[in-house]
């Protein structure tokens, strides 16, 4: 029985981050090495898969569930399913991960101010003016992934740079071969060892703990030395209190006589 060559590449992120552009770039290069590829673009499948649904939270959850169902069918039949979808809520993405199995999450990140600045559709401006309700990132929250396989910062990384990260992850997971990637990239890539089970989820916490331990292991800052005058002041005050007054001296002399 031939091994399954299918997988789902789920690209999540706010509107305008470059998910569809990245998916198209990856798809063209996968086809270059003979892979069967389908792009399930949220922006193009609405009429076919969720006509009549709105932009509310429950509707968005349904959209992600339906895209995940189709992606799963494609994946288990040897197709690389690329899904550029805002998919703002973590539970829906994690449910797709569990059901699909051969799943690679790509978080395409970009600061909101940059998205507003480069928005050619005017949708962010309309959302800010209250003309578009339930707009993710403006009037509705976006929940970033905790530990995606790949994170692309599209405000500072090119499409090519982001794609290189994705191809490296596909190689590390065993979803692509070094021979395929040599054809695509022109160079021989080496797979990185995968973290042990459970290690990935703990990586961020361990990193934070390590930083805290390093901070705690630093020698404590030495307290500044008190100057001699300041150090002597308590003793001087005590001496002044103990020193007999002139009147007391005279009284002592009379008593002695």
C-alpha positions as CSV (number, residue, x, y, z in Angstrom):
1,X,0.0,0.0,0.0
2,X,1.4,3.4,-1.0
3,X,2.1,5.8,1.8
4,X,-0.2,8.9,2.1
5,X,1.4,12.0,0.5
6,X,-1.4,14.3,1.5
7,X,-1.4,16.9,4.2
8,X,-3.3,20.0,5.2
9,X,-1.4,23.4,5.3
10,X,-3.7,25.7,7.3
11,X,-2.8,29.3,7.0
12,X,-4.4,31.4,9.7
13,X,-4.1,35.1,10.4
14,X,-6.0,38.4,10.2
15,X,-7.4,39.7,6.9
16,X,-4.8,41.0,4.6
17,X,-1.7,39.3,6.1
18,X,-0.8,37.5,2.9
19,X,-2.3,34.0,3.5
20,X,-3.7,33.6,0.0
21,X,-0.5,34.9,-1.6
22,X,1.6,32.5,0.4
23,X,-0.8,29.6,-0.4
24,X,-0.6,30.3,-4.2
25,X,3.2,30.4,-4.0
26,X,3.5,27.1,-2.2
27,X,0.9,25.5,-4.5
28,X,2.8,26.4,-7.7
29,X,6.0,24.8,-6.3
30,X,4.3,21.7,-5.0
31,X,2.9,21.1,-8.5
32,X,6.4,21.6,-9.9
33,X,7.3,18.3,-8.3
34,X,4.1,16.5,-9.3
35,X,2.1,16.9,-6.1
36,X,-1.7,17.0,-6.2
37,X,-2.7,20.3,-4.7
38,X,-6.0,22.1,-3.9
39,X,-6.4,25.6,-2.5
40,X,-9.4,26.0,-0.3
41,X,-9.5,29.8,0.0
42,X,-12.1,31.1,2.4
43,X,-12.6,34.2,0.2
44,X,-13.5,32.1,-2.9
45,X,-15.7,29.2,-1.5
46,X,-18.4,31.1,0.4
47,X,-21.1,30.7,-2.2
48,X,-20.4,26.9,-2.5
49,X,-19.9,26.0,1.1
50,X,-21.6,28.4,3.4
51,X,-24.0,30.6,1.5
52,X,-26.3,32.4,3.8
53,X,-24.0,32.5,6.8
54,X,-22.9,35.7,8.3
55,X,-19.8,37.0,10.2
56,X,-20.9,36.1,13.7
57,X,-18.8,33.9,15.9
58,X,-20.9,30.8,15.4
59,X,-21.0,31.3,11.7
60,X,-17.2,31.6,11.5
61,X,-16.9,28.4,13.6
62,X,-19.1,26.7,11.0
63,X,-17.0,28.0,8.1
64,X,-13.8,26.6,9.7
65,X,-15.5,23.2,10.5
66,X,-16.6,22.9,6.8
67,X,-13.3,23.8,5.4
68,X,-11.6,21.3,7.8
69,X,-14.0,18.6,6.6
70,X,-13.1,19.1,3.0
71,X,-9.4,19.4,3.8
72,X,-9.5,16.1,5.6
73,X,-11.1,14.3,2.7
74,X,-8.4,15.7,0.4
75,X,-5.6,14.9,2.8
76,X,-6.5,11.3,3.3
77,X,-6.7,10.9,-0.5
78,X,-3.1,12.0,-1.1
79,X,-3.8,15.7,-1.9
80,X,-2.0,18.7,-0.4
81,X,-4.8,20.9,0.9
82,X,-3.8,24.5,1.4
83,X,-6.3,26.5,3.4
84,X,-5.9,30.3,3.7
85,X,-8.5,31.2,6.2
86,X,-8.8,33.9,9.0
87,X,-10.1,31.2,11.4
88,X,-9.8,33.5,14.4
89,X,-10.8,31.0,17.1
90,X,-8.4,28.4,18.6
91,X,-10.9,25.6,19.3
92,X,-11.9,25.3,15.7
93,X,-8.3,25.1,14.5
94,X,-7.4,22.6,17.2
95,X,-10.4,20.4,16.3
96,X,-9.2,20.3,12.7
97,X,-5.8,19.4,13.8
98,X,-7.2,16.4,15.8
99,X,-9.4,15.2,13.0
100,X,-7.0,15.7,10.1
101,X,-3.8,14.4,11.7
102,X,-1.4,15.4,8.9
103,X,-1.8,19.0,9.7
104,X,0.6,22.0,9.5
105,X,-0.5,25.2,11.1
106,X,1.0,28.4,9.6
107,X,0.4,31.6,11.5
108,X,0.8,34.6,9.1
109,X,1.2,37.5,11.5
110,X,1.3,41.3,10.8
111,X,0.8,44.2,13.2
112,X,-2.7,45.7,12.9
113,X,-1.4,49.2,12.1
114,X,0.5,47.8,9.1
115,X,-2.6,46.0,7.9
116,X,-4.6,49.2,8.1
117,X,-1.8,51.1,6.4
118,X,-1.5,48.8,3.4
119,X,-5.2,47.9,3.1
120,X,-6.2,48.5,-0.6
121,X,-9.8,47.4,-0.1
122,X,-10.8,50.0,2.5
123,X,-12.3,47.3,4.8
124,X,-10.2,48.2,7.8
125,X,-11.1,51.8,7.5
126,X,-14.8,50.9,7.2
127,X,-14.5,48.6,10.2
128,X,-12.9,51.4,12.3
129,X,-15.7,53.7,11.3
130,X,-18.2,51.2,12.4
131,X,-19.5,50.4,8.9
132,X,-18.5,46.7,9.1
133,X,-19.6,44.8,12.3
134,X,-17.8,41.8,13.6
135,X,-14.6,42.6,11.8
136,X,-11.8,40.4,13.1
137,X,-9.0,42.3,14.7
138,X,-11.0,45.5,15.0
139,X,-14.4,44.8,16.6
140,X,-13.9,41.1,17.2
141,X,-10.8,39.4,18.7
142,X,-8.4,37.2,16.8
143,X,-6.9,34.4,18.9
144,X,-3.3,33.7,17.8
145,X,-2.1,30.0,17.9
146,X,0.0,29.0,20.9
147,X,2.4,26.8,19.1
148,X,2.0,26.8,15.3
149,X,4.5,24.8,13.2
150,X,5.4,27.9,11.3
151,X,5.1,31.6,12.1
152,X,5.5,34.2,9.3
153,X,5.9,37.9,10.0
154,X,4.6,39.2,6.7
155,X,5.5,42.8,7.5
156,X,9.2,42.0,7.6
157,X,9.5,38.7,5.7
158,X,9.0,38.2,2.0
159,X,6.8,35.5,0.5
160,X,9.9,33.6,-0.4
161,X,11.2,33.7,3.1
162,X,7.9,32.6,4.5
163,X,7.7,29.7,2.0
164,X,11.2,28.6,3.0
165,X,10.0,28.2,6.6
166,X,7.0,26.2,5.4
167,X,9.1,23.9,3.2
168,X,11.5,23.3,6.1
169,X,8.6,22.3,8.3
170,X,7.2,19.9,5.7
171,X,10.6,18.3,5.4
172,X,10.9,18.0,9.2
173,X,7.5,16.4,9.5
174,X,8.3,13.9,6.7
175,X,5.6,15.3,4.4
176,X,8.1,16.2,1.7
177,X,11.5,14.7,0.7
178,X,14.9,16.3,0.3
179,X,14.8,15.4,-3.4
180,X,11.5,17.3,-3.9
181,X,12.8,20.3,-2.1
182,X,16.0,20.3,-4.0
183,X,14.0,20.7,-7.2
184,X,11.9,23.5,-5.7
185,X,14.6,25.4,-3.9
186,X,17.7,24.5,-5.9
187,X,19.6,23.4,-2.7
188,X,19.8,20.3,-0.5
189,X,17.9,20.9,2.6
190,X,18.4,18.9,5.9
191,X,15.6,17.8,8.2
192,X,15.7,19.1,11.7
193,X,14.9,16.6,14.5
194,X,11.4,17.0,15.8
195,X,10.8,17.7,19.5
196,X,9.6,14.8,21.6
197,X,5.9,14.3,22.2
198,X,4.6,17.1,24.5
199,X,7.9,19.0,24.2
200,X,6.5,21.5,21.7
201,X,3.7,22.6,23.9
202,X,6.0,23.0,26.8
203,X,8.8,24.8,24.8
204,X,7.5,28.3,25.4
205,X,7.1,27.7,29.2
206,X,10.5,26.0,29.4
207,X,12.0,28.9,27.7
208,X,10.4,31.3,30.1
209,X,11.5,29.1,33.0
210,X,15.0,29.0,31.7
211,X,15.1,32.8,31.5
212,X,13.8,33.1,35.0
213,X,16.4,30.6,36.4
214,X,19.1,32.6,34.6
215,X,17.8,35.7,36.2
216,X,17.7,34.1,39.6
217,X,21.2,32.6,39.3
218,X,22.7,36.0,38.8
219,X,24.7,37.2,41.8
220,X,22.6,39.6,43.9
221,X,23.6,43.2,43.3
222,X,25.8,44.3,46.2
223,X,24.2,46.9,48.4
224,X,26.0,50.2,48.1
225,X,28.5,50.7,50.9
226,X,27.4,53.2,53.5
227,X,29.7,56.1,53.8
228,X,31.7,56.3,57.0
229,X,29.8,59.2,58.4
230,X,26.5,57.4,57.9
231,X,27.8,54.2,59.5
232,X,29.1,56.1,62.5
233,X,26.0,58.1,63.1
234,X,24.2,55.5,65.3
235,X,27.2,55.2,67.6
236,X,27.7,58.9,67.7
237,X,24.1,59.4,68.8
238,X,24.5,56.7,71.5
239,X,27.7,58.4,72.7
240,X,25.8,61.7,72.9
241,X,23.0,60.2,74.9
242,X,25.5,58.5,77.3
243,X,27.7,61.6,77.8
244,X,26.9,63.3,81.2
245,X,25.9,66.9,81.0
246,X,27.9,69.7,82.7
247,X,25.2,70.1,85.5
248,X,25.3,66.4,86.2
249,X,29.1,66.6,86.6
250,X,28.9,69.5,89.2
251,X,26.2,67.6,91.2
252,X,28.4,64.5,91.3
253,X,31.3,66.6,92.6
254,X,29.2,68.2,95.4
255,X,27.9,64.8,96.4
256,X,31.5,63.4,96.5
257,X,32.5,66.2,99.0
